[in-house]
Amino acid sequence: MTMPTPNIEQHPDVAVMRRRYDQISETPVAQSADGLAFLAGLYLAMSPWVIGFTNESALVMTNLFTGIAVALLAAGFVAAYGHFHGMAWVAPILGIWAIVAPWAIDGEAPETTAIVSNIIAGAVIVLCALAMMSGTMRRIRP
């Protein structure tokens, strides 16, 4: 005789957790942080062409991929925070990478405008990511 396998989706704690994550994602702080992180990611991705440092191909590729990753994470947080909250720790790391990338990548030293652009975009990403993570931590603690 086999026992039926219970469906985790029907567990009452799952519904409570989903409701909690929905409440977190609907706060003005979370919505602002998600939106700013999305815009900062898009800016970082297109900054080589906006600022004009496309001759530094390594920094161009780094900014493009890092910016797209941040924008996709932010869009995921907006669309389904309950499913993406476990990846929230990735966004501040990407922001820190954006800050240090001008010195960490191989190639010629980038122009001052490229460095300042990366520092500002990276700082905005880090601050927004920390705001998103702090909302979860405050709500989940008993």
C-alpha positions as CSV (number, residue, x, y, z in Angstrom):
1,M,0.0,0.0,0.0
2,T,1.5,3.3,-1.0
3,M,0.9,6.6,0.7
4,P,-0.2,9.5,-1.4
5,T,2.5,12.1,-1.9
6,P,1.4,15.4,-0.4
7,N,1.4,18.5,-2.6
8,I,3.6,21.2,-1.1
9,E,1.5,23.9,-2.9
10,Q,-1.4,23.0,-0.6
11,H,0.6,23.5,2.6
12,P,-0.9,26.5,4.6
13,D,2.6,28.0,5.2
14,V,3.2,28.4,1.5
15,A,0.1,30.6,1.2
16,V,1.2,32.7,4.2
17,M,4.7,33.1,2.7
18,R,3.4,34.1,-0.7
19,R,1.1,36.7,0.9
20,R,4.0,38.1,2.9
21,Y,6.2,38.4,-0.2
22,D,3.4,40.1,-2.0
23,Q,3.0,42.6,0.8
24,I,6.8,43.3,0.7
25,S,6.8,43.8,-3.0
26,E,3.9,46.2,-2.9
27,T,5.5,48.7,-0.5
28,P,6.6,52.0,-1.9
29,V,10.2,51.4,-0.8
30,A,10.4,48.1,-2.6
31,Q,8.7,49.5,-5.8
32,S,11.1,52.5,-5.8
33,A,14.1,50.3,-5.2
34,D,13.1,47.8,-8.0
35,G,12.4,50.6,-10.4
36,L,15.7,52.4,-9.7
37,A,17.7,49.2,-9.9
38,F,16.1,48.4,-13.2
39,L,16.9,51.9,-14.6
40,A,20.4,51.8,-13.2
41,G,20.9,48.4,-14.9
42,L,19.7,49.7,-18.2
43,Y,21.9,52.8,-17.8
44,L,25.0,50.7,-17.0
45,A,24.3,48.5,-20.1
46,M,24.1,51.5,-22.4
47,S,26.6,53.8,-20.6
48,P,29.5,53.1,-23.0
49,W,27.4,54.6,-25.8
50,V,25.9,57.4,-23.7
51,I,29.2,58.5,-22.1
52,G,31.3,57.6,-25.1
53,F,33.9,55.1,-24.0
54,T,33.2,52.4,-26.6
55,N,36.9,52.2,-27.5
56,E,37.5,50.2,-24.2
57,S,36.0,46.9,-25.3
58,A,36.5,45.0,-22.1
59,L,34.7,47.7,-20.0
60,V,32.0,47.9,-22.7
61,M,31.3,44.2,-22.4
62,T,31.4,44.2,-18.6
63,N,29.0,47.1,-18.4
64,L,26.7,45.6,-21.0
65,F,26.4,42.2,-19.3
66,T,26.4,43.5,-15.8
67,G,23.7,46.0,-16.7
68,I,21.5,43.5,-18.4
69,A,21.9,41.1,-15.4
70,V,20.8,43.8,-13.0
71,A,17.9,44.9,-15.1
72,L,16.7,41.3,-15.5
73,L,17.0,40.7,-11.7
74,A,15.1,43.9,-11.0
75,A,12.4,42.9,-13.5
76,G,12.2,39.5,-11.8
77,F,11.8,41.1,-8.4
78,V,8.9,43.2,-9.8
79,A,7.2,40.3,-11.5
80,A,7.6,37.5,-9.0
81,Y,9.4,38.6,-5.8
82,G,8.4,35.4,-4.0
83,H,10.4,33.3,-6.5
84,F,13.3,35.7,-6.9
85,H,13.9,36.7,-3.3
86,G,16.5,34.0,-2.9
87,M,18.7,35.7,-5.5
88,A,18.5,39.2,-3.9
89,W,22.1,38.8,-2.7
90,V,23.4,38.8,-6.3
91,A,22.3,42.4,-7.0
92,P,24.7,44.1,-4.5
93,I,27.6,42.0,-5.7
94,L,26.9,43.1,-9.3
95,G,26.7,46.7,-8.1
96,I,30.1,46.3,-6.3
97,W,31.5,44.7,-9.5
98,A,30.3,47.8,-11.5
99,I,32.2,50.0,-9.1
100,V,35.5,48.1,-9.2
101,A,35.4,47.0,-12.9
102,P,37.2,50.0,-14.4
103,W,40.3,49.0,-12.3
104,A,39.8,45.2,-12.3
105,I,39.5,44.5,-16.0
106,D,42.4,44.1,-18.4
107,G,43.1,46.8,-20.8
108,E,44.0,50.5,-20.9
109,A,43.0,52.7,-18.0
110,P,39.5,54.0,-18.7
111,E,38.6,57.7,-18.9
112,T,37.5,59.6,-15.8
113,T,34.0,59.9,-17.2
114,A,33.7,56.1,-17.5
115,I,35.0,55.6,-13.9
116,V,32.6,58.2,-12.5
117,S,29.7,56.7,-14.4
118,N,30.4,53.2,-13.2
119,I,30.9,54.4,-9.6
120,I,27.5,56.2,-9.6
121,A,25.6,53.4,-11.4
122,G,27.2,50.8,-9.1
123,A,26.4,52.7,-6.0
124,V,22.8,53.2,-7.0
125,I,22.5,49.4,-7.7
126,V,24.1,48.5,-4.3
127,L,21.8,50.9,-2.4
128,C,18.7,49.7,-4.2
129,A,19.6,46.1,-3.7
130,L,20.2,46.6,0.0
131,A,16.9,48.4,0.3
132,M,15.2,45.4,-1.4
133,M,16.9,43.0,0.9
134,S,16.2,45.0,4.1
135,G,12.5,45.0,3.4
136,T,12.5,41.2,3.4
137,M,14.6,41.0,6.5
138,R,12.4,43.3,8.5
139,R,9.2,41.6,7.4
140,I,10.4,38.0,7.9
141,R,11.8,38.4,11.4
142,P,9.3,37.6,14.1
